[in-house]
Amino acid sequence: MEDLFTYACYNKNRKACFMRSGPRERGTESALIRIGETAQRSGRAAGKKEPPRSSGKPENRGSHEIHLSGGKKWTLFADCKEGNRRYQIESDGALREELAENGQKPYAVVVCCSDSRVIPEDIFSAGPGELFVIRVAGNVLAEHQLGSIEYAAHHLGCRIVVMLGHTCCGAVAAALELESGHGDGAPEEGHAAGYVTSITDLIRSAIGGERDPDRACRLNVRAGAERIREAFAGEELEVVEAVYDIVTGEVEWL
């Protein structure tokens, strides 16, 4: 595998990300090293099998209600409750108390898709308090997302923003379908066509006439990264573009 840290440090032939003038609250260099190293670990572990789930629950989690023998049933709400119960037992309670008392100090902001297959904390082997994650379908940007980045930069001291797209993105696919005329037709005014058009319209604007899903994904990432750079021009904030492969687990730094 190529050195992912090199990708992170030298983004599109610009000056190395950690070569800056002026003081840094927390070394940008070390933040980039951590992102690069953890992404490599994630890629190497892509083929690792997950531990078996605890017994007592059905394997099929796709329906809202599953009937078991003896008249018992298991709902997805119960799944959430049981998951939280296990989390309280198995997770690091001392770390939670420390973060509650001393506050969070994330080393990077990650803007990514809401896709349930894309979990930044897993992808970058990060724990609680280490990443400030902003998730929205299609990793698109509006004022709410920019406001969250502003908070992370000004109040938490984050100096790195990773704009993270991913392969097989449903939001990008939906935008491509609308462009090709295979969707539900021309968008109606307001929200008559559904709230999702507020996402696909931004993606369509970003990808232009591109029809290849992978290239469209990269164009969408680039457009988002450029909007962040424009919004925070002149500030000590480095924006890095990346695409996560949901099959291999590898992060490609653009």
C-alpha positions in Angstrom: 0.0 0.0 0.0 1.2 3.5 -0.7 2.1 5.8 2.1 -1.2 7.5 2.9 0.5 10.1 5.0 2.2 11.4 1.9 -1.2 11.9 0.3 -2.4 13.8 3.3 0.7 16.0 3.5 0.9 16.9 -0.2 -2.6 17.6 -1.4 -2.8 18.3 -5.2 0.7 19.6 -5.5 0.1 22.4 -3.0 2.5 23.2 -0.2 2.9 20.5 2.4 -0.1 20.7 4.7 2.0 20.9 7.9 4.4 23.6 6.5 2.8 26.7 7.9 3.8 30.1 9.2 2.7 31.3 12.6 1.8 29.4 15.8 -0.4 26.3 15.9 -2.6 25.5 18.9 -2.0 21.7 18.4 0.5 20.6 15.7 -1.2 20.2 12.4 1.7 17.9 11.5 0.8 15.4 14.2 -2.8 15.5 13.3 -2.0 14.6 9.7 0.3 11.8 10.8 -2.5 10.3 12.9 -5.0 10.4 10.1 -2.6 8.8 7.7 -1.5 6.1 10.1 -5.0 5.2 11.2 -6.2 5.0 7.6 -3.5 2.6 6.8 -4.4 0.4 9.7 -8.0 0.5 8.6 -7.0 -0.6 5.1 -4.9 -3.5 6.4 -7.8 -4.7 8.6 -10.3 -4.6 5.7 -10.4 -8.4 5.5 -10.7 -9.0 9.2 -13.9 -10.8 10.3 -16.1 -9.2 12.8 -16.7 -11.0 16.1 -19.9 -13.0 16.3 -22.9 -11.1 17.6 -24.2 -12.1 21.0 -26.9 -14.8 21.0 -30.5 -14.2 21.8 -31.3 -12.0 18.8 -32.3 -12.9 15.3 -29.7 -12.5 12.5 -32.3 -10.8 10.2 -32.3 -7.1 11.2 -34.0 -5.8 8.1 -37.7 -5.8 9.2 -39.3 -3.7 11.8 -40.6 -6.6 13.8 -39.4 -10.2 13.9 -41.5 -12.9 15.6 -39.6 -15.7 17.4 -40.7 -19.0 18.7 -42.8 -19.0 21.9 -44.6 -15.8 20.8 -41.6 -13.6 21.6 -40.7 -10.7 19.3 -37.7 -8.5 18.8 -38.0 -5.0 17.5 -35.4 -2.7 16.1 -36.1 -0.4 19.0 -35.1 -3.2 21.4 -31.9 -3.6 19.3 -31.0 0.0 20.1 -31.8 -0.5 23.8 -29.7 -3.7 24.0 -26.9 -2.1 22.1 -26.7 0.8 24.5 -26.8 -1.6 27.5 -23.8 -3.5 26.1 -22.0 -0.2 25.3 -22.3 1.0 28.9 -20.8 -2.2 30.1 -18.1 -2.7 27.5 -16.9 0.8 26.7 -14.4 2.9 28.7 -16.4 4.7 31.4 -13.3 6.4 32.8 -12.7 8.0 29.4 -16.2 9.2 29.2 -15.9 10.8 32.6 -12.6 12.5 31.6 -14.1 13.9 28.4 -17.1 15.2 30.3 -15.0 16.9 32.9 -12.2 18.2 30.7 -14.0 18.7 27.4 -13.3 17.3 23.9 -10.1 18.0 22.0 -10.6 16.5 18.5 -7.6 16.6 16.2 -9.6 16.7 13.0 -13.0 17.5 11.5 -14.4 14.9 9.2 -17.3 15.8 6.8 -18.8 12.7 5.4 -21.9 10.9 4.3 -24.6 9.6 6.6 -24.3 6.2 4.9 -24.3 3.5 7.6 -21.4 1.8 6.0 -19.2 4.8 6.5 -18.1 5.2 10.1 -15.2 7.7 10.5 -14.3 6.6 14.0 -13.7 3.0 12.7 -12.1 4.1 9.4 -9.5 6.2 11.2 -9.2 4.0 14.3 -10.3 6.9 16.5 -11.9 6.9 19.9 -14.3 9.3 21.7 -13.2 12.9 21.6 -10.7 12.4 18.8 -12.8 13.3 15.7 -15.4 16.0 15.2 -17.7 14.3 12.7 -20.3 16.1 10.5 -22.5 13.7 8.7 -25.1 14.4 6.0 -26.3 12.4 3.0 -24.0 13.0 0.0 -21.5 14.9 2.2 -23.0 18.1 0.9 -22.5 21.5 2.6 -25.0 24.1 3.7 -24.8 26.8 6.4 -25.4 24.3 9.1 -22.4 22.2 8.2 -20.2 25.3 7.7 -21.3 26.5 11.1 -20.3 23.2 12.7 -16.8 23.5 11.0 -16.5 27.1 12.3 -17.3 25.9 15.8 -14.7 23.1 15.6 -12.1 25.5 14.3 -12.7 28.5 16.5 -13.7 26.8 19.8 -12.1 23.4 19.7 -8.9 24.3 17.9 -9.2 21.9 15.0 -6.9 22.7 12.1 -7.6 19.8 9.7 -10.8 19.2 7.8 -11.2 15.9 5.9 -13.9 16.1 3.2 -14.6 12.3 2.9 -16.7 10.9 0.1 -17.2 7.2 -0.5 -17.7 4.6 -3.2 -21.2 3.4 -4.0 -22.8 6.6 -2.7 -26.6 6.5 -2.9 -26.9 10.2 -3.0 -24.5 10.6 -5.9 -26.4 7.7 -7.7 -29.7 9.5 -7.2 -28.2 12.7 -8.6 -27.0 10.8 -11.7 -30.4 9.2 -12.2 -32.1 12.6 -12.2 -29.5 14.0 -14.6 -30.0 11.1 -17.0 -33.8 11.3 -16.8 -34.2 7.9 -15.2 -35.4 9.4 -11.9 -38.9 10.5 -11.0 -38.9 13.4 -13.5 -38.1 17.1 -13.1 -38.1 18.4 -9.6 -41.2 20.2 -8.5 -41.2 23.5 -6.7 -40.7 23.5 -2.9 -40.6 20.1 -1.2 -43.3 18.6 -3.4 -40.6 16.3 -4.9 -39.2 15.4 -1.5 -36.6 16.9 0.8 -33.9 14.8 -0.9 -33.8 17.2 -3.8 -32.1 19.7 -1.6 -29.2 17.2 -1.5 -29.3 16.0 -5.1 -29.5 19.5 -6.5 -26.2 20.4 -4.8 -24.5 17.2 -6.1 -25.8 17.8 -9.6 -24.3 21.3 -9.5 -21.0 19.9 -8.3 -20.6 17.1 -10.9 -21.8 19.0 -13.9 -22.1 16.7 -16.9 -20.1 13.8 -15.4 -21.9 10.4 -15.6 -19.3 8.0 -14.2 -20.2 7.4 -10.5 -16.6 7.2 -9.2 -15.6 10.4 -11.0 -18.8 12.1 -9.9 -18.0 11.2 -6.3 -14.6 12.8 -6.6 -16.0 15.9 -8.2 -18.6 16.2 -5.4 -15.8 15.9 -2.8 -13.7 18.5 -4.5 -16.6 20.9 -4.7 -17.3 20.6 -1.0 -13.6 21.0 -0.2 -13.4 24.2 -2.3 -16.5 25.6 -0.6 -14.9 25.1 2.8 -11.6 26.7 1.6 -13.6 29.7 0.3 -15.7 30.0 3.5 -12.6 30.0 5.7 -10.1 31.7 3.4 -7.2 33.2 5.4 -7.6 31.0 8.4 -5.3 28.4 9.7 -7.4 25.5 8.4 -6.2 22.8 6.0 -8.8 21.0 3.9 -7.9 17.5 2.7 -10.0 15.6 0.1 -10.5 11.8 0.3 -12.6 8.9 -0.8 -13.3 5.8 1.3 -13.7 2.5 -0.5 -16.5 0.6 1.3 -15.2 -2.7 0.0 -11.5 -2.6 0.8 -11.7 -0.1 3.7 -8.9 2.0 2.2 -9.0 5.8 2.1 -7.7 7.4 -1.1 -6.3 10.8 -0.5 -6.9 13.0 -3.6 
